[in-house]
Amino acid sequence: MELDLSYDYIDYPNVTTNVTYEEVSFKVHSKCFSQILCLLFVVINVIIFLLGIGGNGVVIWIAGFGIKKSVNTTWYLSLAISDFIFCVFLPFNIIYGATSDWIFGLFMCKFTSFIMFLNMFSSIFLLVIISIDRCIAVMFPVWAQNHRTIGKAAVIIVLAWVISSALSIPSVVFREVQNHLGINRCMNNYTSSQYSHQIIAMSRFVFGYVIPFLLIIFCYTVIILRLRATQMAKSNKPFKIMTALILTFFLCWLPYHTFVLIELNQSVSTEIITHGLKIGTTVAATNSFLNPILYVFMGNDFRRKFRSSILSKIENAIGEDGRTMSRYLSRSSSVEARVSTHI
């Protein structure tokens, strides 16, 4: 199952009809706007597109040009770029969802699907990387102080994007355009291999959800236990921001993965799966614009949110993360140095 707003995954049988293309085209193009649910999903996705482009564009500007470069700003910049790219290509599926006619050709049919799963994998991999980075910084502060560099962070990000691209390739392989009664459908075709659908669905669930979830839980358990033992963290605000980002991702993608797995059970009605995936794909798309909102409302004290601009809030949220990590590493390094002297 792929992310798109048409929710059309049914292979049409060969039928003979006297209905003309003009009649079918008019019926399809007017169908969505006569159905409240379809129109609602289109409107929601338009809002996601506008907020995602604006919010992530601001984060990219601030993290890339507005504040001092650091390892932490490098993580957030890459995360914003991933969400921004997703939003850039969202209009293709918005139009498809509104018209039920794919007019953009085979290449864009494959590429837009590829971009969407690239966003899913790259986002969760970046959250895992950030969690591991924090865990290492807490457990081995002296090593982290000497080896955490922007260059190494950039290399890790490139590797994450390469792996994400590799895991998104099935979207290119199995996505195709089929024509029925003069109407083009951008859809999946898993008929070439008997178990390809099951393998792809399970691999996305395992590598894009379960394993990252377990890794992040492990890292945060270690971090919490370490900080409670050392009592060295004076500010937990950056950890609140990261926790919110992680919870948002998993909650947004949970409905999608749930209904994709339910789809593998052929005894479940098509109507339930169709409506479930409508909700799941739309909720998953909301994750692309929620991150900048979290920066704004969690970066500073909520009661003072109207005293400074949105740009300042995002800058403070991202910058504070790096400042807090630097202070922690400095204090931890000093403590370990004193301990080594006594020994």
GUDREN-84647 format. One record per residue (C-alpha): residue in three letters; y, z, x; residue number from 1. Coordinates in Angstrom, 1 decimal. Layout:
<rs>
{res: ALA, v: Y, w: Z, u: X, n: NUM}
...
</rs>
This chain:
<rs>
{res: MET, v: 0.0, w: 0.0, u: 0.0, n: 1}
{res: GLU, v: 3.4, w: -1.0, u: 1.3, n: 2}
{res: LEU, v: 6.8, w: 0.4, u: 0.7, n: 3}
{res: ASP, v: 8.7, w: -1.9, u: -1.6, n: 4}
{res: LEU, v: 10.6, w: -1.6, u: -4.8, n: 5}
{res: SER, v: 8.7, w: -4.2, u: -6.9, n: 6}
{res: TYR, v: 5.5, w: -2.0, u: -7.0, n: 7}
{res: ASP, v: 3.5, w: -5.2, u: -7.5, n: 8}
{res: TYR, v: 0.1, w: -5.1, u: -5.8, n: 9}
{res: ILE, v: -2.0, w: -7.0, u: -8.3, n: 10}
{res: ASP, v: -3.7, w: -10.3, u: -7.2, n: 11}
{res: TYR, v: -3.1, w: -12.8, u: -10.0, n: 12}
{res: PRO, v: -6.1, w: -14.8, u: -11.2, n: 13}
{res: ASN, v: -5.9, w: -18.6, u: -11.5, n: 14}
{res: VAL, v: -4.6, w: -19.3, u: -15.0, n: 15}
{res: THR, v: -3.3, w: -22.3, u: -16.9, n: 16}
{res: THR, v: -0.1, w: -22.0, u: -18.9, n: 17}
{res: ASN, v: 2.5, w: -24.1, u: -20.5, n: 18}
{res: VAL, v: 5.3, w: -21.7, u: -19.7, n: 19}
{res: THR, v: 8.0, w: -23.3, u: -17.7, n: 20}
{res: TYR, v: 9.5, w: -21.9, u: -14.5, n: 21}
{res: GLU, v: 12.9, w: -21.4, u: -16.1, n: 22}
{res: GLU, v: 11.4, w: -19.3, u: -18.9, n: 23}
{res: VAL, v: 9.4, w: -17.2, u: -16.5, n: 24}
{res: SER, v: 12.4, w: -16.8, u: -14.2, n: 25}
{res: PHE, v: 14.7, w: -15.6, u: -16.9, n: 26}
{res: LYS, v: 12.1, w: -13.2, u: -18.2, n: 27}
{res: VAL, v: 11.5, w: -11.7, u: -14.8, n: 28}
{res: HIS, v: 15.2, w: -11.5, u: -13.8, n: 29}
{res: SER, v: 16.2, w: -9.8, u: -17.1, n: 30}
{res: LYS, v: 13.2, w: -7.5, u: -17.2, n: 31}
{res: CYS, v: 14.4, w: -4.7, u: -14.9, n: 32}
{res: PHE, v: 17.8, w: -4.4, u: -16.5, n: 33}
{res: SER, v: 16.2, w: -4.0, u: -19.9, n: 34}
{res: GLN, v: 14.0, w: -1.1, u: -18.7, n: 35}
{res: ILE, v: 15.7, w: 2.2, u: -18.0, n: 36}
{res: LEU, v: 13.2, w: 3.4, u: -15.4, n: 37}
{res: CYS, v: 13.4, w: 0.2, u: -13.4, n: 38}
{res: LEU, v: 17.2, w: 0.2, u: -13.5, n: 39}
{res: LEU, v: 17.2, w: 3.9, u: -12.5, n: 40}
{res: PHE, v: 15.2, w: 3.2, u: -9.4, n: 41}
{res: VAL, v: 17.4, w: 0.3, u: -8.4, n: 42}
{res: VAL, v: 20.5, w: 2.4, u: -8.8, n: 43}
{res: ILE, v: 19.0, w: 5.3, u: -6.9, n: 44}
{res: ASN, v: 18.1, w: 3.0, u: -4.0, n: 45}
{res: VAL, v: 21.6, w: 1.5, u: -4.0, n: 46}
{res: ILE, v: 23.0, w: 5.0, u: -3.6, n: 47}
{res: ILE, v: 20.4, w: 5.7, u: -0.8, n: 48}
{res: PHE, v: 21.6, w: 2.5, u: 0.9, n: 49}
{res: LEU, v: 25.3, w: 3.4, u: 0.8, n: 50}
{res: LEU, v: 24.9, w: 7.0, u: 1.8, n: 51}
{res: GLY, v: 22.3, w: 6.2, u: 4.5, n: 52}
{res: ILE, v: 24.5, w: 3.5, u: 6.1, n: 53}
{res: GLY, v: 27.6, w: 5.7, u: 6.0, n: 54}
{res: GLY, v: 26.1, w: 9.0, u: 7.0, n: 55}
{res: ASN, v: 23.8, w: 7.7, u: 9.8, n: 56}
{res: GLY, v: 26.6, w: 5.4, u: 11.0, n: 57}
{res: VAL, v: 28.8, w: 8.5, u: 11.5, n: 58}
{res: VAL, v: 26.0, w: 10.3, u: 13.3, n: 59}
{res: ILE, v: 25.4, w: 7.4, u: 15.6, n: 60}
{res: TRP, v: 29.1, w: 7.2, u: 16.4, n: 61}
{res: ILE, v: 29.4, w: 10.9, u: 17.1, n: 62}
{res: ALA, v: 26.2, w: 11.3, u: 19.0, n: 63}
{res: GLY, v: 26.7, w: 8.1, u: 20.9, n: 64}
{res: PHE, v: 30.4, w: 8.2, u: 21.7, n: 65}
{res: GLY, v: 32.0, w: 11.3, u: 20.3, n: 66}
{res: ILE, v: 30.5, w: 14.2, u: 22.2, n: 67}
{res: LYS, v: 29.1, w: 14.9, u: 25.7, n: 68}
{res: LYS, v: 25.6, w: 13.3, u: 26.3, n: 69}
{res: SER, v: 22.7, w: 15.7, u: 26.4, n: 70}
{res: VAL, v: 19.0, w: 15.7, u: 25.8, n: 71}
{res: ASN, v: 19.5, w: 17.1, u: 22.3, n: 72}
{res: THR, v: 22.1, w: 14.5, u: 21.3, n: 73}
{res: THR, v: 19.7, w: 11.8, u: 22.6, n: 74}
{res: TRP, v: 17.0, w: 13.0, u: 20.2, n: 75}
{res: TYR, v: 19.5, w: 13.1, u: 17.2, n: 76}
{res: LEU, v: 20.9, w: 9.7, u: 18.1, n: 77}
{res: SER, v: 17.5, w: 8.0, u: 18.1, n: 78}
{res: LEU, v: 16.7, w: 9.7, u: 14.8, n: 79}
{res: ALA, v: 19.9, w: 8.4, u: 13.2, n: 80}
{res: ILE, v: 19.3, w: 4.9, u: 14.5, n: 81}
{res: SER, v: 15.8, w: 4.9, u: 12.9, n: 82}
{res: ASP, v: 17.2, w: 5.9, u: 9.5, n: 83}
{res: PHE, v: 20.2, w: 3.4, u: 9.9, n: 84}
{res: ILE, v: 17.8, w: 0.5, u: 10.6, n: 85}
{res: PHE, v: 15.8, w: 1.4, u: 7.5, n: 86}
{res: CYS, v: 18.9, w: 1.4, u: 5.3, n: 87}
{res: VAL, v: 20.1, w: -1.9, u: 6.7, n: 88}
{res: PHE, v: 17.0, w: -3.7, u: 5.4, n: 89}
{res: LEU, v: 16.8, w: -1.7, u: 2.1, n: 90}
{res: PRO, v: 18.9, w: -4.3, u: 0.1, n: 91}
{res: PHE, v: 16.1, w: -6.9, u: 0.5, n: 92}
{res: ASN, v: 13.8, w: -4.6, u: -1.5, n: 93}
{res: ILE, v: 16.5, w: -3.6, u: -3.9, n: 94}
{res: ILE, v: 17.0, w: -7.2, u: -4.9, n: 95}
{res: TYR, v: 13.3, w: -7.7, u: -5.1, n: 96}
{res: GLY, v: 12.9, w: -4.7, u: -7.3, n: 97}
{res: ALA, v: 15.6, w: -5.9, u: -9.6, n: 98}
{res: THR, v: 14.4, w: -9.5, u: -9.9, n: 99}
{res: SER, v: 10.6, w: -9.3, u: -9.2, n: 100}
{res: ASP, v: 11.0, w: -12.6, u: -7.3, n: 101}
{res: TRP, v: 10.8, w: -12.6, u: -3.5, n: 102}
{res: ILE, v: 13.3, w: -15.2, u: -2.3, n: 103}
{res: PHE, v: 13.6, w: -14.3, u: 1.4, n: 104}
{res: GLY, v: 10.5, w: -16.0, u: 2.8, n: 105}
{res: LEU, v: 7.4, w: -14.9, u: 4.5, n: 106}
{res: PHE, v: 9.0, w: -13.7, u: 7.7, n: 107}
{res: MET, v: 11.3, w: -11.2, u: 5.9, n: 108}
{res: CYS, v: 8.4, w: -10.2, u: 3.6, n: 109}
{res: LYS, v: 6.5, w: -9.1, u: 6.7, n: 110}
{res: PHE, v: 9.5, w: -7.8, u: 8.7, n: 111}
{res: THR, v: 11.0, w: -5.6, u: 6.0, n: 112}
{res: SER, v: 7.7, w: -3.9, u: 5.5, n: 113}
{res: PHE, v: 7.3, w: -3.5, u: 9.3, n: 114}
{res: ILE, v: 10.8, w: -1.9, u: 9.5, n: 115}
{res: MET, v: 10.0, w: 0.7, u: 6.8, n: 116}
{res: PHE, v: 6.9, w: 1.9, u: 8.5, n: 117}
{res: LEU, v: 8.6, w: 1.8, u: 11.8, n: 118}
{res: ASN, v: 11.1, w: 4.2, u: 10.4, n: 119}
{res: MET, v: 8.3, w: 6.5, u: 9.1, n: 120}
{res: PHE, v: 6.4, w: 6.7, u: 12.3, n: 121}
{res: SER, v: 9.5, w: 6.9, u: 14.6, n: 122}
{res: SER, v: 11.1, w: 9.6, u: 12.5, n: 123}
{res: ILE, v: 8.1, w: 11.9, u: 12.5, n: 124}
{res: PHE, v: 7.3, w: 11.2, u: 16.2, n: 125}
{res: LEU, v: 10.9, w: 12.1, u: 17.1, n: 126}
{res: LEU, v: 10.6, w: 15.4, u: 15.1, n: 127}
{res: VAL, v: 7.4, w: 16.1, u: 17.0, n: 128}
{res: ILE, v: 9.1, w: 15.4, u: 20.3, n: 129}
{res: ILE, v: 12.0, w: 17.7, u: 19.5, n: 130}
{res: SER, v: 9.6, w: 20.4, u: 18.5, n: 131}
{res: ILE, v: 7.6, w: 20.1, u: 21.7, n: 132}
{res: ASP, v: 10.8, w: 19.9, u: 23.8, n: 133}
{res: ARG, v: 12.0, w: 23.2, u: 22.2, n: 134}
{res: CYS, v: 8.6, w: 24.8, u: 22.7, n: 135}
{res: ILE, v: 8.5, w: 23.9, u: 26.4, n: 136}
{res: ALA, v: 12.1, w: 25.1, u: 26.8, n: 137}
{res: VAL, v: 11.2, w: 28.4, u: 25.3, n: 138}
{res: MET, v: 7.9, w: 28.9, u: 27.2, n: 139}
{res: PHE, v: 9.0, w: 27.5, u: 30.6, n: 140}
{res: PRO, v: 12.8, w: 27.8, u: 30.8, n: 141}
{res: VAL, v: 13.0, w: 27.5, u: 34.6, n: 142}
{res: TRP, v: 11.0, w: 24.3, u: 34.6, n: 143}
{res: ALA, v: 12.9, w: 22.9, u: 31.6, n: 144}
{res: GLN, v: 16.3, w: 23.8, u: 33.2, n: 145}
{res: ASN, v: 15.3, w: 21.7, u: 36.3, n: 146}
{res: HIS, v: 13.4, w: 18.8, u: 34.6, n: 147}
{res: ARG, v: 15.0, w: 18.2, u: 31.2, n: 148}
{res: THR, v: 17.2, w: 15.1, u: 31.8, n: 149}
{res: ILE, v: 18.7, w: 12.4, u: 29.6, n: 150}
{res: GLY, v: 16.8, w: 9.7, u: 31.6, n: 151}
{res: LYS, v: 13.4, w: 11.3, u: 30.9, n: 152}
{res: ALA, v: 14.4, w: 11.8, u: 27.3, n: 153}
{res: ALA, v: 15.2, w: 8.1, u: 27.0, n: 154}
{res: VAL, v: 11.8, w: 7.1, u: 28.4, n: 155}
{res: ILE, v: 10.0, w: 9.3, u: 26.0, n: 156}
{res: ILE, v: 12.0, w: 7.8, u: 23.1, n: 157}
{res: VAL, v: 11.1, w: 4.3, u: 24.2, n: 158}
{res: LEU, v: 7.4, w: 5.3, u: 24.3, n: 159}
{res: ALA, v: 7.7, w: 6.8, u: 20.8, n: 160}
{res: TRP, v: 9.3, w: 3.6, u: 19.5, n: 161}
{res: VAL, v: 6.6, w: 1.4, u: 21.1, n: 162}
{res: ILE, v: 3.8, w: 3.5, u: 19.6, n: 163}
{res: SER, v: 5.5, w: 3.4, u: 16.2, n: 164}
{res: SER, v: 5.8, w: -0.3, u: 16.4, n: 165}
{res: ALA, v: 2.1, w: -0.6, u: 17.2, n: 166}
{res: LEU, v: 1.1, w: 1.5, u: 14.2, n: 167}
{res: SER, v: 3.4, w: -0.6, u: 12.0, n: 168}
{res: ILE, v: 1.7, w: -3.9, u: 12.9, n: 169}
{res: PRO, v: -0.7, w: -3.8, u: 9.9, n: 170}
{res: SER, v: 2.3, w: -4.4, u: 7.7, n: 171}
{res: VAL, v: 2.8, w: -7.7, u: 9.5, n: 172}
{res: VAL, v: -0.8, w: -8.7, u: 9.4, n: 173}
{res: PHE, v: -1.7, w: -8.0, u: 5.8, n: 174}
{res: ARG, v: 1.7, w: -8.7, u: 4.1, n: 175}
{res: GLU, v: 2.0, w: -12.1, u: 2.5, n: 176}
{res: VAL, v: 3.9, w: -14.1, u: -0.1, n: 177}
{res: GLN, v: 1.9, w: -15.3, u: -3.1, n: 178}
{res: ASN, v: 3.3, w: -17.6, u: -5.8, n: 179}
{res: HIS, v: 2.4, w: -17.2, u: -9.5, n: 180}
{res: LEU, v: 4.0, w: -19.3, u: -12.2, n: 181}
{res: GLY, v: 6.8, w: -20.2, u: -9.9, n: 182}
{res: ILE, v: 7.5, w: -16.6, u: -9.0, n: 183}
{res: ASN, v: 7.0, w: -15.3, u: -5.4, n: 184}
{res: ARG, v: 5.4, w: -12.0, u: -4.8, n: 185}
{res: CYS, v: 5.7, w: -10.1, u: -1.5, n: 186}
{res: MET, v: 2.5, w: -8.1, u: -1.4, n: 187}
{res: ASN, v: -0.6, w: -6.9, u: 0.5, n: 188}
{res: ASN, v: -3.8, w: -8.9, u: 0.9, n: 189}
{res: TYR, v: -6.7, w: -6.8, u: 2.2, n: 190}
{res: THR, v: -9.4, w: -9.2, u: 1.1, n: 191}
{res: SER, v: -10.0, w: -10.4, u: 4.7, n: 192}
{res: SER, v: -11.8, w: -7.1, u: 5.6, n: 193}
{res: GLN, v: -13.8, w: -4.8, u: 3.3, n: 194}
{res: TYR, v: -12.5, w: -1.5, u: 4.6, n: 195}
{res: SER, v: -9.1, w: -2.6, u: 5.9, n: 196}
{res: HIS, v: -7.2, w: -0.9, u: 3.0, n: 197}
{res: GLN, v: -8.9, w: 2.4, u: 3.4, n: 198}
{res: ILE, v: -8.6, w: 2.4, u: 7.2, n: 199}
{res: ILE, v: -4.9, w: 1.6, u: 7.2, n: 200}
{res: ALA, v: -4.1, w: 4.1, u: 4.4, n: 201}
{res: MET, v: -6.0, w: 6.9, u: 6.2, n: 202}
{res: SER, v: -4.6, w: 6.1, u: 9.6, n: 203}
{res: ARG, v: -1.0, w: 6.3, u: 8.3, n: 204}
{res: PHE, v: -1.8, w: 9.6, u: 6.6, n: 205}
{res: VAL, v: -3.5, w: 11.1, u: 9.7, n: 206}
{res: PHE, v: -1.1, w: 9.8, u: 12.4, n: 207}
{res: GLY, v: 2.1, w: 9.8, u: 10.4, n: 208}
{res: TYR, v: 1.6, w: 13.0, u: 8.5, n: 209}
{res: VAL, v: -1.3, w: 15.4, u: 9.3, n: 210}
{res: ILE, v: -1.4, w: 15.4, u: 13.1, n: 211}
{res: PRO, v: 2.5, w: 15.6, u: 13.4, n: 212}
{res: PHE, v: 2.5, w: 18.4, u: 10.8, n: 213}
{res: LEU, v: -0.1, w: 20.4, u: 12.8, n: 214}
{res: LEU, v: 1.7, w: 19.9, u: 16.1, n: 215}
{res: ILE, v: 5.0, w: 20.9, u: 14.7, n: 216}
{res: ILE, v: 3.5, w: 24.0, u: 13.1, n: 217}
{res: PHE, v: 1.9, w: 25.0, u: 16.4, n: 218}
{res: CYS, v: 5.2, w: 24.5, u: 18.3, n: 219}
{res: TYR, v: 7.2, w: 26.5, u: 15.9, n: 220}
{res: THR, v: 4.7, w: 29.3, u: 15.8, n: 221}
{res: VAL, v: 4.8, w: 29.5, u: 19.6, n: 222}
{res: ILE, v: 8.7, w: 29.4, u: 19.5, n: 223}
{res: ILE, v: 9.0, w: 32.2, u: 16.9, n: 224}
{res: LEU, v: 6.5, w: 34.5, u: 18.7, n: 225}
{res: ARG, v: 8.2, w: 33.9, u: 22.1, n: 226}
{res: LEU, v: 11.7, w: 34.5, u: 20.8, n: 227}
{res: ARG, v: 10.7, w: 37.7, u: 19.0, n: 228}
{res: ALA, v: 9.0, w: 38.9, u: 22.2, n: 229}
{res: THR, v: 12.0, w: 38.2, u: 24.5, n: 230}
{res: GLN, v: 14.8, w: 38.7, u: 21.9, n: 231}
{res: MET, v: 16.9, w: 36.2, u: 23.9, n: 232}
{res: ALA, v: 18.1, w: 33.9, u: 21.0, n: 233}
{res: LYS, v: 21.5, w: 35.0, u: 19.8, n: 234}
{res: SER, v: 21.9, w: 32.1, u: 17.4, n: 235}
{res: ASN, v: 19.1, w: 30.7, u: 15.2, n: 236}
{res: LYS, v: 21.3, w: 28.2, u: 13.5, n: 237}
{res: PRO, v: 20.1, w: 25.2, u: 15.4, n: 238}
{res: PHE, v: 16.5, w: 26.2, u: 14.6, n: 239}
{res: LYS, v: 17.5, w: 26.3, u: 10.9, n: 240}
{res: ILE, v: 18.8, w: 22.8, u: 11.2, n: 241}
{res: MET, v: 15.6, w: 21.5, u: 12.8, n: 242}
{res: THR, v: 13.4, w: 23.4, u: 10.3, n: 243}
{res: ALA, v: 15.4, w: 21.8, u: 7.5, n: 244}
{res: LEU, v: 15.0, w: 18.3, u: 9.0, n: 245}
{res: ILE, v: 11.2, w: 18.8, u: 9.4, n: 246}
{res: LEU, v: 10.7, w: 20.2, u: 5.9, n: 247}
{res: THR, v: 12.8, w: 17.4, u: 4.4, n: 248}
{res: PHE, v: 10.6, w: 14.8, u: 6.1, n: 249}
{res: PHE, v: 7.3, w: 16.3, u: 5.0, n: 250}
{res: LEU, v: 8.5, w: 16.9, u: 1.4, n: 251}
{res: CYS, v: 10.0, w: 13.4, u: 1.1, n: 252}
{res: TRP, v: 6.8, w: 11.7, u: 2.3, n: 253}
{res: LEU, v: 4.3, w: 13.9, u: 0.6, n: 254}
{res: PRO, v: 4.4, w: 12.1, u: -2.8, n: 255}
{res: TYR, v: 4.0, w: 8.7, u: -1.2, n: 256}
{res: HIS, v: 1.0, w: 9.7, u: 0.9, n: 257}
{res: THR, v: -0.6, w: 11.5, u: -2.0, n: 258}
{res: PHE, v: -0.5, w: 8.5, u: -4.3, n: 259}
{res: VAL, v: -1.6, w: 6.1, u: -1.5, n: 260}
{res: LEU, v: -4.7, w: 8.2, u: -1.1, n: 261}
{res: ILE, v: -5.2, w: 8.4, u: -4.9, n: 262}
{res: GLU, v: -5.0, w: 4.6, u: -5.0, n: 263}
{res: LEU, v: -8.2, w: 4.5, u: -2.8, n: 264}
{res: ASN, v: -10.0, w: 6.1, u: -5.8, n: 265}
{res: GLN, v: -10.6, w: 3.1, u: -8.0, n: 266}
{res: SER, v: -11.4, w: 5.2, u: -11.0, n: 267}
{res: VAL, v: -7.7, w: 6.2, u: -11.4, n: 268}
{res: SER, v: -5.8, w: 4.1, u: -13.8, n: 269}
{res: THR, v: -3.4, w: 1.4, u: -12.4, n: 270}
{res: GLU, v: -0.5, w: 2.7, u: -14.5, n: 271}
{res: ILE, v: -0.7, w: 6.2, u: -12.9, n: 272}
{res: ILE, v: -0.8, w: 4.8, u: -9.4, n: 273}
{res: THR, v: 2.1, w: 2.4, u: -10.2, n: 274}
{res: HIS, v: 4.4, w: 5.0, u: -11.6, n: 275}
{res: GLY, v: 3.4, w: 7.5, u: -8.9, n: 276}
{res: LEU, v: 4.2, w: 5.0, u: -6.1, n: 277}
{res: LYS, v: 7.5, w: 4.3, u: -7.8, n: 278}
{res: ILE, v: 8.4, w: 7.9, u: -7.4, n: 279}
{res: GLY, v: 6.8, w: 8.3, u: -4.0, n: 280}
{res: THR, v: 8.5, w: 5.3, u: -2.4, n: 281}
{res: THR, v: 11.9, w: 6.3, u: -3.8, n: 282}
{res: VAL, v: 11.6, w: 9.9, u: -2.7, n: 283}
{res: ALA, v: 10.5, w: 8.8, u: 0.8, n: 284}
{res: ALA, v: 13.5, w: 6.5, u: 1.0, n: 285}
{res: THR, v: 15.8, w: 9.5, u: 0.3, n: 286}
{res: ASN, v: 14.9, w: 11.0, u: 3.7, n: 287}
{res: SER, v: 16.9, w: 8.3, u: 5.4, n: 288}
{res: PHE, v: 20.2, w: 9.7, u: 4.2, n: 289}
{res: LEU, v: 19.5, w: 13.4, u: 3.9, n: 290}
{res: ASN, v: 19.7, w: 14.2, u: 7.7, n: 291}
{res: PRO, v: 23.4, w: 13.7, u: 8.0, n: 292}
{res: ILE, v: 23.9, w: 15.8, u: 4.9, n: 293}
{res: LEU, v: 21.9, w: 18.6, u: 6.5, n: 294}
{res: TYR, v: 24.1, w: 18.3, u: 9.6, n: 295}
{res: VAL, v: 27.2, w: 18.8, u: 7.5, n: 296}
{res: PHE, v: 26.1, w: 21.7, u: 5.4, n: 297}
{res: MET, v: 24.1, w: 23.6, u: 8.0, n: 298}
{res: GLY, v: 26.2, w: 22.8, u: 11.1, n: 299}
{res: ASN, v: 28.9, w: 25.3, u: 10.2, n: 300}
{res: ASP, v: 29.2, w: 28.2, u: 7.8, n: 301}
{res: PHE, v: 29.1, w: 26.9, u: 4.2, n: 302}
{res: ARG, v: 32.1, w: 28.9, u: 3.2, n: 303}
{res: ARG, v: 34.3, w: 27.1, u: 5.7, n: 304}
{res: LYS, v: 33.1, w: 23.6, u: 4.9, n: 305}
{res: PHE, v: 36.4, w: 22.6, u: 3.4, n: 306}
{res: ARG, v: 38.4, w: 23.8, u: 6.4, n: 307}
{res: SER, v: 37.3, w: 21.1, u: 8.7, n: 308}
{res: SER, v: 36.5, w: 17.4, u: 8.4, n: 309}
{res: ILE, v: 33.0, w: 16.0, u: 7.9, n: 310}
{res: LEU, v: 33.2, w: 14.4, u: 11.3, n: 311}
{res: SER, v: 33.9, w: 17.8, u: 12.9, n: 312}
{res: LYS, v: 31.0, w: 19.4, u: 11.1, n: 313}
{res: ILE, v: 28.4, w: 16.8, u: 12.2, n: 314}
{res: GLU, v: 29.8, w: 17.0, u: 15.8, n: 315}
{res: ASN, v: 29.5, w: 20.8, u: 15.7, n: 316}
{res: ALA, v: 26.0, w: 20.7, u: 14.3, n: 317}
{res: ILE, v: 24.7, w: 18.3, u: 16.9, n: 318}
{res: GLY, v: 26.8, w: 19.8, u: 19.8, n: 319}
{res: GLU, v: 25.9, w: 23.4, u: 18.9, n: 320}
{res: ASP, v: 22.2, w: 22.6, u: 19.2, n: 321}
{res: GLY, v: 22.7, w: 21.5, u: 22.8, n: 322}
{res: ARG, v: 25.0, w: 24.4, u: 23.7, n: 323}
{res: THR, v: 22.5, w: 27.0, u: 22.3, n: 324}
{res: MET, v: 19.6, w: 25.4, u: 24.2, n: 325}
{res: SER, v: 21.7, w: 25.4, u: 27.4, n: 326}
{res: ARG, v: 22.7, w: 29.1, u: 27.0, n: 327}
{res: TYR, v: 19.0, w: 30.0, u: 26.3, n: 328}
{res: LEU, v: 17.8, w: 28.2, u: 29.4, n: 329}
{res: SER, v: 20.5, w: 29.7, u: 31.6, n: 330}
{res: ARG, v: 19.7, w: 33.3, u: 30.4, n: 331}
{res: SER, v: 15.9, w: 32.7, u: 30.6, n: 332}
{res: SER, v: 16.3, w: 31.3, u: 34.2, n: 333}
{res: SER, v: 18.3, w: 34.3, u: 35.3, n: 334}
{res: VAL, v: 15.8, w: 36.7, u: 33.8, n: 335}
{res: GLU, v: 12.8, w: 35.0, u: 35.5, n: 336}
{res: ALA, v: 14.7, w: 34.8, u: 38.8, n: 337}
{res: ARG, v: 15.3, w: 38.6, u: 38.7, n: 338}
{res: VAL, v: 11.7, w: 39.2, u: 37.9, n: 339}
{res: SER, v: 10.6, w: 37.0, u: 40.8, n: 340}
{res: THR, v: 12.9, w: 39.0, u: 43.2, n: 341}
{res: HIS, v: 11.4, w: 42.3, u: 42.2, n: 342}
{res: ILE, v: 7.9, w: 40.9, u: 42.7, n: 343}
</rs>
